[in-house]
Amino acid sequence: AVVSTQSTGIKHCFSAPSVPEILSRLDADGSEFALKLIKTLRRMSPRSLVVTHKLLSEGSSLGYEECFAREFVAAGEIYRSGEFTEGVRALLVDKDNAPAWNPATVEEVTQEMLDKYFVPQGREWAPL
């Protein structure tokens, strides 16, 4: 029910071309729903948020096979980057709920950081 009453705002905010712009639009929206969502998103891995946004944005014009291949490469890099391990540490091991993301904010994620998530690193996905 909350989603249906907020659908126009959600569409406006999430149609932004970047994660920092999404957060900016949510902040400008100012609704309780938007502010709660910002709080949740700011707890997540900035790098993973930006990678996921790019996968979703570009994936809408790709076929299933290409989407799976790109997600396979990105998932491997998320693991190699330490972001997944840091999230598990903060949530399940130490239970401090204070992950030390690197970088700390979505605004600090660079194109150079993103590039490796979209280029195969020695092992490529292949359909069965």
Beta strands, then each sheet from edge to edge (+ up, - down):
end
